[in-house]
Amino acid sequence: MDAFGDRLVEMFNQASLGLMVSIGYRTGLFDTMKNREPSTSEEIAIAAKLSERYVREWLGAMTTGGIVESEDGESFHLPATHAAMLTEDGEGECLAHLTQYFGLMGGVEDKIVACFREGGGVPYSEFPRFHEVMADDSRQSVVSTLVEHILPLSPGLTMALKNGIRVLDVGCGRGYALRLMAKEFPESEFVGYDLSEEAISFATELARKEGLENISFEQRDLSSFNEDAPPSAFDLITAFDAIHDQARPDYVLAGIRKALKRDGVFLMQDIGADSNIAANKDHPIGPLLYTISCMHCMTVSLAQGGLGVGAMWGEQLTLEFLGKAGFQNVQRRNLDHDIQNYYYIARPAA
Ligand SMILES: C[S@@+](CC[C@H](N)C(=O)[O-])C[C@H]1O[C@@H](n2cnc3c(N)ncnc32)[C@H](O)[C@@H]1O
């Protein structure tokens, strides 16, 4: 009992720090403190252009939580090793952006509690910052490794992209992965579909500013993609973290199969897990992923009248869905640095 009590107390502290790290990331406090000599709350607040009273209280949480150092409670210092994981300057792997999911989920807690009682789901419109947070996540997890690690998972794919093929990204969000490919492979043509008008406008505007002419984005509900997919239109279809939270992953996958040429390839990144809950007990981020699933991925699907398979639908169910959609050759791959995802390389022909 004592050990479990200690664990709960530790959980209170870590959960609270999760929220405060998100605030530090969003307000630029970590960027301000990086490479800075020990400074007072006043000096840090002025440099960050923030209210000193709030900054001082935040420093209280950061210092007692062991993220910021202070000997005298007057001057504060962010160690370089911590700064490397809390800021985005390309020098280290930033993880701080992921804490934004806690505030996002906290914002809908009342509605999720109501769903526990009455069923149904919480729609995307209740998550106003979702696409911004997702794009931060995508830039760090997909875009940073796309060309070097993810595309080579399918042999010959990089060469085909260099030579020129037609590519569709399903559930493209703000389009960071697709825009990178469009820049990297000017001979290929890229199309992105997503339900969100806000995400599609954002992606279109950025592509226009970047002067990309081989890319287009279309706002589109893929819930009936099995029926309205353009037949044999693409050589490569990608889906980054975008199948499990669809209303109808089964229909979307059937549509992808239909839209793919017979010798095409579907590259699908989705959450790496087992379909059995107990088999995920040693998953390094199991509780995090089931929570994000319950309070976002599963509920947005249910809100569309969908299946709500959830982020942790797991490998077995994913393979079953891919098989039923008509993919006869599916390989599951991993990347060493990625503890969150599996990569499925699926082809129509055996
Ligand atoms: C977890 S996000 C991933 C976004 C993007 N691929 C990325 O990695 O940043 C899932 C995406 O699926 C889209 N989506 C959900 N339901 C959809 C539907 N019925 N039709 C089309 N897109 C949908 C969402 O708008 C969202 O952008």
The ligand as an SDF file (V2000), in Angstrom:
LIG
                    3D

 27 29  0  0  0  0  0  0  0  0999 V2000
   -3.7390   12.0060  -36.0930 C   0  0  0  0  0  0  0  0  0  0  0  0
   -4.0360   13.1130  -37.4260 S   0  0  0  0  0  0  0  0  0  0  0  0
   -2.6340   12.8990  -38.4730 C   0  0  0  0  0  0  0  0  0  0  0  0
   -2.4150   14.0600  -39.3950 C   0  0  0  0  0  0  0  0  0  0  0  0
   -1.1530   14.0020  -40.2600 C   0  0  0  0  0  0  0  0  0  0  0  0
   -1.0640   12.7990  -41.0670 N   0  0  0  0  0  0  0  0  0  0  0  0
    0.0860   14.1730  -39.4160 C   0  0  0  0  0  0  0  0  0  0  0  0
    0.8420   13.2020  -39.2510 O   0  0  0  0  0  0  0  0  0  0  0  0
    0.2800   15.2840  -38.9050 O   0  0  0  0  0  0  0  0  0  0  0  0
   -5.3470   12.2980  -38.3010 C   0  0  0  0  0  0  0  0  0  0  0  0
   -5.9060   13.1070  -39.4480 C   0  0  0  0  0  0  0  0  0  0  0  0
   -7.0110   12.3940  -40.0250 O   0  0  0  0  0  0  0  0  0  0  0  0
   -7.9850   13.3560  -40.4120 C   0  0  0  0  0  0  0  0  0  0  0  0
   -9.3200   12.7130  -40.4840 N   0  0  0  0  0  0  0  0  0  0  0  0
  -10.0640   12.2280  -39.4700 C   0  0  0  0  0  0  0  0  0  0  0  0
  -11.2490   11.7630  -39.9050 N   0  0  0  0  0  0  0  0  0  0  0  0
  -11.2640   11.9690  -41.2490 C   0  0  0  0  0  0  0  0  0  0  0  0
  -12.2290   11.7130  -42.2860 C   0  0  0  0  0  0  0  0  0  0  0  0
  -13.4050   11.1770  -42.0120 N   0  0  0  0  0  0  0  0  0  0  0  0
  -11.8930   12.0580  -43.5620 N   0  0  0  0  0  0  0  0  0  0  0  0
  -10.6810   12.6140  -43.8440 C   0  0  0  0  0  0  0  0  0  0  0  0
   -9.7430   12.8770  -42.9040 N   0  0  0  0  0  0  0  0  0  0  0  0
  -10.0300   12.5600  -41.6210 C   0  0  0  0  0  0  0  0  0  0  0  0
   -7.9200   14.4210  -39.3270 C   0  0  0  0  0  0  0  0  0  0  0  0
   -8.4490   15.6650  -39.7160 O   0  0  0  0  0  0  0  0  0  0  0  0
   -6.4270   14.4730  -39.0300 C   0  0  0  0  0  0  0  0  0  0  0  0
   -5.7860   15.4700  -39.7550 O   0  0  0  0  0  0  0  0  0  0  0  0
  1  2  1  0
  2  3  1  0
  2 10  1  0
  3  4  1  0
  4  5  1  0
  5  6  1  0
  5  7  1  0
  7  8  2  0
  7  9  1  0
 10 11  1  0
 11 12  1  0
 11 26  1  0
 12 13  1  0
 13 14  1  0
 13 24  1  0
 14 15  1  0
 14 23  1  0
 15 16  2  0
 16 17  1  0
 17 18  1  0
 17 23  2  0
 18 19  1  0
 18 20  2  0
 20 21  1  0
 21 22  2  0
 22 23  1  0
 24 25  1  0
 24 26  1  0
 26 27  1  0
M  CHG  2   2   1   9  -1
M  END
$$$$
